[in-house]
């Protein structure tokens, strides 16, 4: 008998609902305040763009290893070129 699960765990970051409340709940501190300020100040036709931009921010903040990745980028460590990322994705999709 094995202690391993039958199916590997899903390591993807769960999506945040695309609502003002869900995005606000996912952000913390100054980012949350900035988001609500921008949403409240936005013209009606600009609210969706504000939400979309902050949704991306909230999702990136939740990603596994996001803090380490930002620290590496700021220090110039472990940088990967866009062409290398593209190659990795092509290999993954082909295999």
N, CA, C and O atoms as a GROMACS GRO file, in nm:
protein
  380
    1UNK      N    1   0.084  -0.118   0.000
    1UNK     CA    2   0.000   0.000   0.000
    1UNK      C    3   0.088   0.124   0.000
    1UNK      O    4   0.191   0.127   0.069
    2UNK      N    5   0.051   0.222  -0.074
    2UNK     CA    6   0.130   0.344  -0.089
    2UNK      C    7   0.063   0.461  -0.018
    2UNK      O    8  -0.060   0.470  -0.012
    3UNK      N    9   0.146   0.550   0.034
    3UNK     CA   10   0.093   0.671   0.097
    3UNK      C   11   0.073   0.782  -0.005
    3UNK      O   12   0.024   0.890   0.028
    4UNK      N   13   0.112   0.756  -0.128
    4UNK     CA   14   0.098   0.856  -0.233
    4UNK      C   15  -0.046   0.868  -0.278
    4UNK      O   16  -0.116   0.766  -0.290
    5UNK      N   17  -0.094   0.989  -0.306
    5UNK     CA   18  -0.230   1.002  -0.359
    5UNK      C   19  -0.238   0.942  -0.499
    5UNK      O   20  -0.138   0.936  -0.571
    6UNK      N   21  -0.355   0.898  -0.536
    6UNK     CA   22  -0.373   0.840  -0.669
    6UNK      C   23  -0.349   0.943  -0.778
    6UNK      O   24  -0.296   0.911  -0.884
    7UNK      N   25  -0.387   1.065  -0.751
    7UNK     CA   26  -0.371   1.174  -0.848
    7UNK      C   27  -0.279   1.279  -0.788
    7UNK      O   28  -0.293   1.314  -0.670
    8UNK      N   29  -0.185   1.330  -0.867
    8UNK     CA   30  -0.096   1.433  -0.812
    8UNK      C   31  -0.176   1.556  -0.772
    8UNK      O   32  -0.278   1.589  -0.833
    9UNK      N   33  -0.129   1.623  -0.668
    9UNK     CA   34  -0.197   1.745  -0.622
    9UNK      C   35  -0.188   1.853  -0.729
    9UNK      O   36  -0.086   1.867  -0.797
   10UNK      N   37  -0.294   1.928  -0.742
   10UNK     CA   38  -0.297   2.039  -0.837
   10UNK      C   39  -0.219   2.155  -0.776
   10UNK      O   40  -0.259   2.209  -0.672
   11UNK      N   41  -0.109   2.193  -0.838
   11UNK     CA   42  -0.022   2.297  -0.783
   11UNK      C   43  -0.054   2.436  -0.838
   11UNK      O   44   0.015   2.532  -0.806
   12UNK      N   45  -0.157   2.445  -0.919
   12UNK     CA   46  -0.192   2.575  -0.975
   12UNK      C   47  -0.253   2.665  -0.867
   12UNK      O   48  -0.314   2.617  -0.771
   13UNK      N   49  -0.234   2.794  -0.884
   13UNK     CA   50  -0.292   2.890  -0.792
   13UNK      C   51  -0.440   2.906  -0.825
   13UNK      O   52  -0.474   2.935  -0.940
   14UNK      N   53  -0.529   2.887  -0.727
   14UNK     CA   54  -0.672   2.903  -0.756
   14UNK      C   55  -0.703   3.046  -0.800
   14UNK      O   56  -0.647   3.142  -0.746
   15UNK      N   57  -0.789   3.059  -0.895
   15UNK     CA   58  -0.826   3.191  -0.947
   15UNK      C   59  -0.908   3.269  -0.845
   15UNK      O   60  -0.985   3.212  -0.768
   16UNK      N   61  -0.889   3.397  -0.848
   16UNK     CA   62  -0.968   3.490  -0.768
   16UNK      C   63  -1.087   3.530  -0.853
   16UNK      O   64  -1.072   3.559  -0.972
   17UNK      N   65  -1.205   3.531  -0.794
   17UNK     CA   66  -1.324   3.575  -0.868
   17UNK      C   67  -1.302   3.719  -0.916
   17UNK      O   68  -1.240   3.799  -0.846
   18UNK      N   69  -1.354   3.750  -1.032
   18UNK     CA   70  -1.335   3.883  -1.090
   18UNK      C   71  -1.446   3.976  -1.042
   18UNK      O   72  -1.525   4.027  -1.121
   19UNK      N   73  -1.449   3.997  -0.910
   19UNK     CA   74  -1.544   4.091  -0.850
   19UNK      C   75  -1.466   4.190  -0.764
   19UNK      O   76  -1.354   4.161  -0.721
   20UNK      N   77  -1.524   4.304  -0.741
   20UNK     CA   78  -1.457   4.405  -0.659
   20UNK      C   79  -1.427   4.348  -0.520
   20UNK      O   80  -1.316   4.365  -0.469
   21UNK      N   81  -1.524   4.280  -0.460
   21UNK     CA   82  -1.504   4.227  -0.326
   21UNK      C   83  -1.395   4.122  -0.321
   21UNK      O   84  -1.309   4.125  -0.233
   22UNK      N   85  -1.396   4.029  -0.416
   22UNK     CA   86  -1.296   3.921  -0.416
   22UNK      C   87  -1.156   3.975  -0.439
   22UNK      O   88  -1.060   3.930  -0.375
   23UNK      N   89  -1.143   4.069  -0.530
   23UNK     CA   90  -1.011   4.128  -0.556
   23UNK      C   91  -0.964   4.203  -0.432
   23UNK      O   92  -0.848   4.189  -0.392
   24UNK      N   93  -1.052   4.283  -0.373
   24UNK     CA   94  -1.017   4.355  -0.252
   24UNK      C   95  -0.976   4.263  -0.139
   24UNK      O   96  -0.881   4.291  -0.067
   25UNK      N   97  -1.049   4.152  -0.123
   25UNK     CA   98  -1.016   4.056  -0.017
   25UNK      C   99  -0.881   3.989  -0.040
   25UNK      O  100  -0.812   3.954   0.056
   26UNK      N  101  -0.841   3.972  -0.166
   26UNK     CA  102  -0.715   3.906  -0.197
   26UNK      C  103  -0.594   3.997  -0.179
   26UNK      O  104  -0.482   3.949  -0.162
   27UNK      N  105  -0.617   4.127  -0.182
   27UNK     CA  106  -0.508   4.223  -0.165
   27UNK      C  107  -0.492   4.256  -0.017
   27UNK      O  108  -0.585   4.238   0.062
   28UNK      N  109  -0.376   4.304   0.020
   28UNK     CA  110  -0.352   4.342   0.158
   28UNK      C  111  -0.294   4.482   0.168
   28UNK      O  112  -0.236   4.533   0.072
   29UNK      N  113  -0.309   4.541   0.284
   29UNK     CA  114  -0.244   4.667   0.317
   29UNK      C  115  -0.265   4.778   0.217
   29UNK      O  116  -0.378   4.809   0.178
   30UNK      N  117  -0.154   4.839   0.178
   30UNK     CA  118  -0.158   4.954   0.088
   30UNK      C  119  -0.215   4.920  -0.048
   30UNK      O  120  -0.280   5.003  -0.111
   31UNK      N  121  -0.192   4.796  -0.094
   31UNK     CA  122  -0.247   4.756  -0.224
   31UNK      C  123  -0.399   4.754  -0.218
   31UNK      O  124  -0.466   4.798  -0.312
   32UNK      N  125  -0.455   4.702  -0.110
   32UNK     CA  126  -0.600   4.698  -0.095
   32UNK      C  127  -0.658   4.840  -0.096
   32UNK      O  128  -0.757   4.867  -0.164
   33UNK      N  129  -0.596   4.929  -0.020
   33UNK     CA  130  -0.643   5.068  -0.016
   33UNK      C  131  -0.635   5.134  -0.152
   33UNK      O  132  -0.727   5.205  -0.192
   34UNK      N  133  -0.524   5.111  -0.223
   34UNK     CA  134  -0.508   5.170  -0.356
   34UNK      C  135  -0.613   5.116  -0.452
   34UNK      O  136  -0.670   5.192  -0.531
   35UNK      N  137  -0.640   4.986  -0.446
   35UNK     CA  138  -0.740   4.926  -0.533
   35UNK      C  139  -0.878   4.989  -0.510
   35UNK      O  140  -0.941   5.034  -0.605
   36UNK      N  141  -0.923   4.992  -0.385
   36UNK     CA  142  -1.055   5.048  -0.358
   36UNK      C  143  -1.061   5.197  -0.394
   36UNK      O  144  -1.164   5.244  -0.442
   37UNK      N  145  -0.953   5.270  -0.372
   37UNK     CA  146  -0.949   5.411  -0.411
   37UNK      C  147  -0.966   5.427  -0.562
   37UNK      O  148  -1.042   5.512  -0.608
   38UNK      N  149  -0.893   5.345  -0.638
   38UNK     CA  150  -0.900   5.354  -0.784
   38UNK      C  151  -1.038   5.312  -0.836
   38UNK      O  152  -1.091   5.374  -0.928
   39UNK      N  153  -1.093   5.207  -0.778
   39UNK     CA  154  -1.226   5.161  -0.822
   39UNK      C  155  -1.331   5.269  -0.795
   39UNK      O  156  -1.415   5.298  -0.880
   40UNK      N  157  -1.325   5.328  -0.676
   40UNK     CA  158  -1.424   5.430  -0.641
   40UNK      C  159  -1.408   5.557  -0.724
   40UNK      O  160  -1.506   5.626  -0.751
   41UNK      N  161  -1.285   5.587  -0.763
   41UNK     CA  162  -1.259   5.708  -0.840
   41UNK      C  163  -1.278   5.689  -0.991
   41UNK      O  164  -1.287   5.786  -1.066
   42UNK      N  165  -1.285   5.565  -1.036
   42UNK     CA  166  -1.293   5.537  -1.179
   42UNK      C  167  -1.428   5.576  -1.236
   42UNK      O  168  -1.532   5.563  -1.171
   43UNK      N  169  -1.425   5.622  -1.359
   43UNK     CA  170  -1.548   5.645  -1.433
   43UNK      C  171  -1.612   5.509  -1.462
   43UNK      O  172  -1.542   5.408  -1.462
   44UNK      N  173  -1.740   5.507  -1.485
   44UNK     CA  174  -1.812   5.381  -1.502
   44UNK      C  175  -1.748   5.291  -1.607
   44UNK      O  176  -1.736   5.170  -1.587
   45UNK      N  177  -1.707   5.349  -1.719
   45UNK     CA  178  -1.650   5.266  -1.827
   45UNK      C  179  -1.504   5.228  -1.801
   45UNK      O  180  -1.447   5.151  -1.879
   46UNK      N  181  -1.442   5.278  -1.694
   46UNK     CA  182  -1.304   5.244  -1.662
   46UNK      C  183  -1.292   5.142  -1.548
   46UNK      O  184  -1.182   5.092  -1.521
   47UNK      N  185  -1.402   5.110  -1.483
   47UNK     CA  186  -1.398   5.019  -1.368
   47UNK      C  187  -1.344   4.882  -1.408
   47UNK      O  188  -1.263   4.824  -1.336
   48UNK      N  189  -1.386   4.830  -1.522
   48UNK     CA  190  -1.341   4.697  -1.565
   48UNK      C  191  -1.190   4.694  -1.584
   48UNK      O  192  -1.126   4.595  -1.547
   49UNK      N  193  -1.132   4.799  -1.640
   49UNK     CA  194  -0.987   4.804  -1.661
   49UNK      C  195  -0.913   4.810  -1.527
   49UNK      O  196  -0.809   4.745  -1.511
   50UNK      N  197  -0.964   4.885  -1.433
   50UNK     CA  198  -0.904   4.893  -1.300
   50UNK      C  199  -0.910   4.755  -1.233
   50UNK      O  200  -0.812   4.708  -1.176
   51UNK      N  201  -1.026   4.692  -1.241
   51UNK     CA  202  -1.041   4.559  -1.181
   51UNK      C  203  -0.946   4.458  -1.244
   51UNK      O  204  -0.883   4.380  -1.174
   52UNK      N  205  -0.936   4.461  -1.375
   52UNK     CA  206  -0.849   4.367  -1.446
   52UNK      C  207  -0.703   4.385  -1.403
   52UNK      O  208  -0.634   4.287  -1.377
   53UNK      N  209  -0.656   4.508  -1.395
   53UNK     CA  210  -0.517   4.535  -1.357
   53UNK      C  211  -0.489   4.487  -1.215
   53UNK      O  212  -0.386   4.424  -1.190
   54UNK      N  213  -0.580   4.516  -1.123
   54UNK     CA  214  -0.560   4.475  -0.984
   54UNK      C  215  -0.582   4.325  -0.967
   54UNK      O  216  -0.522   4.265  -0.878
   55UNK      N  217  -0.666   4.263  -1.049
   55UNK     CA  218  -0.684   4.118  -1.044
   55UNK      C  219  -0.552   4.049  -1.077
   55UNK      O  220  -0.512   3.954  -1.010
   56UNK      N  221  -0.483   4.099  -1.181
   56UNK     CA  222  -0.352   4.044  -1.216
   56UNK      C  223  -0.255   4.057  -1.099
   56UNK      O  224  -0.182   3.963  -1.067
   57UNK      N  225  -0.254   4.173  -1.037
   57UNK     CA  226  -0.165   4.196  -0.922
   57UNK      C  227  -0.196   4.098  -0.810
   57UNK      O  228  -0.105   4.038  -0.753
   58UNK      N  229  -0.325   4.082  -0.779
   58UNK     CA  230  -0.365   3.990  -0.672
   58UNK      C  231  -0.327   3.846  -0.704
   58UNK      O  232  -0.281   3.772  -0.617
   59UNK      N  233  -0.346   3.806  -0.829
   59UNK     CA  234  -0.311   3.670  -0.869
   59UNK      C  235  -0.159   3.649  -0.861
   59UNK      O  236  -0.114   3.545  -0.813
   60UNK      N  237  -0.082   3.745  -0.906
   60UNK     CA  238   0.064   3.732  -0.899
   60UNK      C  239   0.112   3.728  -0.755
   60UNK      O  240   0.206   3.655  -0.724
   61UNK      N  241   0.048   3.803  -0.667
   61UNK     CA  242   0.084   3.801  -0.526
   61UNK      C  243   0.060   3.665  -0.463
   61UNK      O  244   0.130   3.626  -0.369
   62UNK      N  245  -0.040   3.590  -0.513
   62UNK     CA  246  -0.074   3.458  -0.458
   62UNK      C  247   0.012   3.346  -0.513
   62UNK      O  248   0.018   3.237  -0.456
   63UNK      N  249   0.079   3.372  -0.623
   63UNK     CA  250   0.155   3.265  -0.690
   63UNK      C  251   0.264   3.210  -0.599
   63UNK      O  252   0.330   3.285  -0.526
   64UNK      N  253   0.281   3.079  -0.603
   64UNK     CA  254   0.383   3.012  -0.524
   64UNK      C  255   0.520   3.068  -0.560
   64UNK      O  256   0.555   3.074  -0.678
   65UNK      N  257   0.596   3.110  -0.461
   65UNK     CA  258   0.731   3.161  -0.483
   65UNK      C  259   0.737   3.305  -0.532
   65UNK      O  260   0.843   3.350  -0.576
   66UNK      N  261   0.626   3.377  -0.526
   66UNK     CA  262   0.623   3.514  -0.580
   66UNK      C  263   0.722   3.605  -0.508
   66UNK      O  264   0.792   3.683  -0.572
   67UNK      N  265   0.729   3.596  -0.376
   67UNK     CA  266   0.820   3.683  -0.301
   67UNK      C  267   0.966   3.654  -0.336
   67UNK      O  268   1.045   3.747  -0.356
   68UNK      N  269   1.001   3.528  -0.344
   68UNK     CA  270   1.139   3.491  -0.380
   68UNK      C  271   1.170   3.535  -0.522
   68UNK      O  272   1.281   3.582  -0.550
   69UNK      N  273   1.074   3.521  -0.612
   69UNK     CA  274   1.095   3.562  -0.750
   69UNK      C  275   1.119   3.712  -0.761
   69UNK      O  276   1.208   3.756  -0.834
   70UNK      N  277   1.040   3.790  -0.687
   70UNK     CA  278   1.059   3.936  -0.689
   70UNK      C  279   1.195   3.974  -0.631
   70UNK      O  280   1.263   4.062  -0.684
   71UNK      N  281   1.234   3.909  -0.523
   71UNK     CA  282   1.364   3.937  -0.462
   71UNK      C  283   1.478   3.903  -0.558
   71UNK      O  284   1.574   3.979  -0.570
   72UNK      N  285   1.467   3.790  -0.627
   72UNK     CA  286   1.568   3.752  -0.726
   72UNK      C  287   1.574   3.853  -0.840
   72UNK      O  288   1.682   3.891  -0.884
   73UNK      N  289   1.459   3.895  -0.888
   73UNK     CA  290   1.456   3.992  -0.998
   73UNK      C  291   1.519   4.125  -0.955
   73UNK      O  292   1.596   4.185  -1.031
   74UNK      N  293   1.486   4.170  -0.835
   74UNK     CA  294   1.542   4.296  -0.785
   74UNK      C  295   1.694   4.287  -0.770
   74UNK      O  296   1.765   4.386  -0.790
   75UNK      N  297   1.743   4.168  -0.735
   75UNK     CA  298   1.887   4.150  -0.716
   75UNK      C  299   1.958   4.107  -0.844
   75UNK      O  300   2.081   4.095  -0.847
   76UNK      N  301   1.881   4.083  -0.952
   76UNK     CA  302   1.941   4.040  -1.078
   76UNK      C  303   1.984   3.895  -1.078
   76UNK      O  304   2.070   3.856  -1.157
   77UNK      N  305   1.924   3.812  -0.991
   77UNK     CA  306   1.958   3.670  -0.982
   77UNK      C  307   1.852   3.586  -1.053
   77UNK      O  308   1.735   3.623  -1.059
   78UNK      N  309   1.897   3.473  -1.106
   78UNK     CA  310   1.806   3.372  -1.163
   78UNK      C  311   1.712   3.429  -1.269
   78UNK      O  312   1.596   3.389  -1.278
   79UNK      N  313   1.764   3.521  -1.348
   79UNK     CA  314   1.681   3.581  -1.453
   79UNK      C  315   1.670   3.485  -1.571
   79UNK      O  316   1.766   3.416  -1.605
   80UNK      N  317   1.555   3.483  -1.634
   80UNK     CA  318   1.530   3.396  -1.749
   80UNK      C  319   1.482   3.483  -1.864
   80UNK      O  320   1.393   3.566  -1.847
   81UNK      N  321   1.541   3.463  -1.981
   81UNK     CA  322   1.502   3.543  -2.097
   81UNK      C  323   1.365   3.498  -2.148
   81UNK      O  324   1.323   3.385  -2.124
   82UNK      N  325   1.297   3.587  -2.218
   82UNK     CA  326   1.167   3.553  -2.276
   82UNK      C  327   1.180   3.439  -2.376
   82UNK      O  328   1.091   3.354  -2.386
   83UNK      N  329   1.290   3.437  -2.452
   83UNK     CA  330   1.308   3.328  -2.549
   83UNK      C  331   1.323   3.193  -2.478
   83UNK      O  332   1.275   3.092  -2.528
   84UNK      N  333   1.389   3.191  -2.362
   84UNK     CA  334   1.402   3.067  -2.286
   84UNK      C  335   1.266   3.022  -2.231
   84UNK      O  336   1.235   2.903  -2.232
   85UNK      N  337   1.187   3.116  -2.185
   85UNK     CA  338   1.053   3.082  -2.137
   85UNK      C  339   0.971   3.025  -2.251
   85UNK      O  340   0.901   2.925  -2.234
   86UNK      N  341   0.979   3.088  -2.367
   86UNK     CA  342   0.906   3.041  -2.484
   86UNK      C  343   0.948   2.899  -2.521
   86UNK      O  344   0.864   2.815  -2.552
   87UNK      N  345   1.077   2.873  -2.519
   87UNK     CA  346   1.127   2.739  -2.550
   87UNK      C  347   1.076   2.636  -2.450
   87UNK      O  348   1.035   2.526  -2.488
   88UNK      N  349   1.077   2.671  -2.322
   88UNK     CA  350   1.027   2.579  -2.219
   88UNK      C  351   0.880   2.547  -2.240
   88UNK      O  352   0.838   2.432  -2.226
   89UNK      N  353   0.802   2.649  -2.273
   89UNK     CA  354   0.659   2.627  -2.297
   89UNK      C  355   0.637   2.540  -2.418
   89UNK      O  356   0.551   2.452  -2.416
   90UNK      N  357   0.714   2.563  -2.525
   90UNK     CA  358   0.700   2.480  -2.645
   90UNK      C  359   0.736   2.334  -2.616
   90UNK      O  360   0.667   2.243  -2.662
   91UNK      N  361   0.843   2.314  -2.539
   91UNK     CA  362   0.882   2.178  -2.502
   91UNK      C  363   0.774   2.111  -2.417
   91UNK      O  364   0.741   1.994  -2.437
   92UNK      N  365   0.719   2.186  -2.323
   92UNK     CA  366   0.614   2.132  -2.238
   92UNK      C  367   0.491   2.093  -2.319
   92UNK      O  368   0.432   1.987  -2.298
   93UNK      N  369   0.453   2.181  -2.411
   93UNK     CA  370   0.334   2.155  -2.491
   93UNK      C  371   0.355   2.042  -2.591
   93UNK      O  372   0.260   1.972  -2.626
   94UNK      N  373   0.479   2.023  -2.637
   94UNK     CA  374   0.509   1.917  -2.733
   94UNK      C  375   0.518   1.780  -2.664
   94UNK      O  376   0.492   1.677  -2.725
   95UNK      N  377   0.557   1.781  -2.537
   95UNK     CA  378   0.581   1.655  -2.466
   95UNK      C  379   0.461   1.610  -2.397
   95UNK      O  380   0.463   1.506  -2.332
   0.00000   0.00000   0.00000
